């Protein structure tokens, strides 16, 4: 390559990058904090470094002059997101990693969201199998997380799927339910360790509105120690709409308050009741003010187009949660939801990272909805990342 060609190539690359960055300036939410920039308000949310493969995809798009797609992916990665900690390191290394994230956020006057994902028997030994070997190892890990946080602010999303998918749900329990009882004790240990920290709020797993009924999930939350936590979270890595999640969250907070006052969870209205009937019941039976109820947060990272409806009669197991096609980014993260029970909308699942190798009941290995094999769980999924950008609602590029 001649010096003239190299110079021209550099010029084009810089021009493309400048155009992409300019396009994204208005698209990045005001509360997203770029590296080295201090948020103007203490309620800003922390933006961690992007997945390196996301950056590689952005550079490749720039190289091929696909500027709008590059700008969209850049906007996505510059939006506040959770930081996941999934074990696999020593307690000392865990403490250092958590400390680094919380320290980076504190320097930017931003609130980090920590997704802790190391419960024994995680994900019923399926796509995201792993976790600590036993309760003792898990408690040591939680203690390391606690030391890493210290007294600095942090929101903790404690163990996705840990209560909506307990060992007894997937045939991992014995006749006495020992493993499920251990699961509740493990979650409660984490709550007792982390919630008392000066700046920490802990939220427990409550699945989503398309999974468990209110009457089923409330006893699980109670067994996991929700009484000692700030509240619960909804829709992690899922696609339920904001309005559906808000109503489910209200029913769940209300039922927890009702049970706390001596009522039975079986009496509470659930998401399948007619809305007017459920509201009438709440008005008659729940006396607790919203400020005194358990609050919730919701994951809006991929729910911009709502849930996917699989084609009827095609798949024996459609896996509608697993890399469904045609989904989009959802509402941008914020701590100002306008809902007295909802503390935040967050991007907890990292958009663009795969849910796993989805075969939808077929022999595989290809995902029959896509015609190719999906990346393993947690790996970057370039095609899906662009789908999420293209189908974002609200759009990343408002007019």
C-alpha angles and dihedrals in degrees: 000000000000123000090248092054092046091051092048091049091051090049092052092047093050091046091050093048091048091051092049093049092047091051091052097048094087094036099059110089115251091241094056108105119212118211112286094015120115115218115241093226131042090233094071117124122233122252111205125204112286126252104276090231089057089056090048090053091050091052091048091051090050090049089056092043094244089145102165092051090047091050091048094052090046091052089050094052092046091057116099112267139170124269113228124216113189106169123244094127135082119271088252092054091045091053091050093048093049091045091053093052094046091045092050090051093047091053089057093044087241134136116242121214111214118198107199112203113169107100115145111261091021117192092358088284090294131116096336097031120162135072134144118330096237145341095281092054091045093051091050089051092050090049088054091050089050092052091048094053097045113167097326123113119274138151112218122208097198116214111323113231092011096120102022088053109036122170092262089061093063106036095260096118133089125231091272093052091239097155093048091050088050089050092057091047092050093052092046090051090055092048092050091048099046110028094065091059109113098244103024130107118188123205124191131217116269099161112219142289094271094056123046127017118242089250092057102042097045095068089048092053091049092050089050093055104259089154088071095042132077090246143278141298133230141202099016107177090353139107111229114141122260093245093049092049093047091054093045090049092051092050091048096048090047094050091049089053091047092051091046087058092053103274128130123253090222089067096056122104114249135206092274095062119099105268095237092050091049093049091049089053092049092050090052100042112027115075099165118111115239090244090062096045127091109273128214144209127210135210111233097168096115108010100095092113096032124233124335118250108214118220110270118258096359105103131040088211111015094186091211089184094056116089093312113195126249098024125144142204113273137212115332118256116271141159090213106075100152088231116111091214100042113078097185151351107226142177099234100154106062104242110232096033115112126248091215142278101316118200098165094219095312128116090258146157087167123067100242092212090058105028094231139068116278120228118261118272112292095015121122113268108199097187093049092046090059091045090056091050095046093048098040116144112224091033120246087226108049115188 
